[in-house]
Amino acid sequence: MPEICPSGFVEDIEDVVRSADDVFTPKTRSEVVPRVRRRKEAPEACGDSFLPGTHKIHVKTWGCAHNSSDSEYMAGQLAAKGYTIVDDARSADLWLLNSCTVKNPAEDHFRGAIEAALHQGKKVVVAGCVSQATPNVGYLRGLSIVGVQQTDRVVEVVEETLKGNSVRLLGSKKEGRRKAGGAPLTLPKIRRNPLVEIIAINTGCLNRCTYCKTKHARGDLGSYPIEELVARANQAFEEGVREIWLTSEDTGAYGRDIGVTLPDLLREMVQVIPEGCMLRLGMTNPPYILDHLEDMAEILNHPRVYSFLHVPVQSGSDPVLTEMRREYTVAQFRSVVDHLRKAVPGITIATDIICGFPTETEEDFEETMQLVQDYEFPSLFINQFYPRPGTPAASMKRIPTHIVKERTKRVSELFQSYVPYSHRVGERYTVLVTDMAHDQKHLVGHNKFYEQECGLPASADIATHGRPVHGAVGRRRNHRRRKAFHAVQRRRDQHGTGPNTSQATSQRSG
């Protein structure tokens, strides 16, 4: 399914950069000393005043697949100790809130949830990138924190909090002098979707993008060994999982800290994928797959690997990419897309755009528009720039909000104007069904190119592992895209893009 995400996401990133209110020293696990603060108003816990495993806990998650995986592990550990995980927040004794620091709205929702919980008299434990990156921000004062690399210790943090204490575990795990991937992959977990296993193959990254706050939380690259990841995948398949997602802040950087590469991992992983199951690879930045394009193409052509790759470009302008410290050029991004589209027939390549980065001129933005026009990405995540505290870009002079919104609207209309699936009308696909639509009447699945197929009746004779169904995705979406074309044509003519580009778009829309 073509996917547009005006409020979508960019992804994670940094270790040494810290803001004034964000100062802590990472420690090895053996050095992590919980800071326990006893509330003056709370009575001393003693005797039978606290009985472990008898409380209800509500888990709420914001952000990326890595965060979702962390929440599943934390919920699994708590359930294994007898705690009841509930969807109804009102019935819970404690709220475990797992935050995302990518954009301001996500943090605003997180802060609002904290206020709502405290107003209702609930105990609160926070986790994720906001509390890791800025643990001393005012609205987190007095709250317990589970650090992003301390999720295996969530039970002790929750139990201390239920006793009335405040505990903060913020250290990073080490293997010798090297940063570890994170908590053990063998921990119990509760999957939101029992058919989908999310495996974070590494944490952190190698970049220092000027707009990204996630680096302050996730830090430098830390990869899990190949054998541990393959063992986790095997265990998941044995438990009935049909689809594996490999995720991280940058999957392309995987293994560079431990002497292996992403293709090395994927070659081992595909050997254990059972018939009828699929693997999806998460986001990778362009620099780290340039050296492995042939290997990546071979793996993405594998029958049990989705021919799908998420490669964020962020801008179609080299000067803007330089100010962002993205460490690649537009030409290099184009070479990645061109090679994969040629070597992997039908591949779906998703990308991200940031509108309104402080140094973006109208000319820079038009170059981004041209890039989208040239490639007609079927999945495009469109983000407005948000100045995240403590990042270099936050101190840059901002573009007026009305201009940022106008650019966001223009690229959104451009996306809506083309029809990426018209060539698929009438084709038949094998679809792996892994979910139910919100109406609980229709099935949701994906074909080999990770294009979402919706609307299959739940009563249809379709096995969980998929069977051929008629693909009419392009036909369903042509009408709304044709309507959007007229708006984008007017705007592009107003901004001097010329008739040839508009004519080409018109032909595609028809």
Secondary structure, DSSP 8 states (H G I E B T S, - for coil): --EE-TT------BSS---TT-------GGG---EEEE-TTS----TTS--TT-SEEEEEE-S-HHHHHHHHHHHHHHHHTT-EE-S-GGG-SEEEEEE--SSHHHHHHHHHHHHHHHHTT-EEEEEEHHHHH-TTSGGGTT-EEE-TT-GGGHHHHHHHHHTTEEEEE----EETTEE--SS-TTS----SSTTEEEEE-EESBS---TT-SHHHHHBB-EE--HHHHHHHHHHHHHTT--EEEEE-S-GGGTTTTTT--HHHHHHHHHTT--TT-EEEE----GGGTGGGHHHHHHHHTSTTB-SEEE---B-S-HHHHHHHT--S-HHHHHHHHHHHHHHSTT-EEEEEEEE--TT--HHHHHHHHHHHHHH--SEEEEEE----TTSGGGGS----HHHHHHHHHHHHHHHHHS-TTGGGTT-EEEEEEEEE-TTSSEEEEE-TT--EEEEEETTSS--TT-EEEE--HHHHHHHHHHHHHHHHHHHHHHTT--HHHHHHHHHHH-
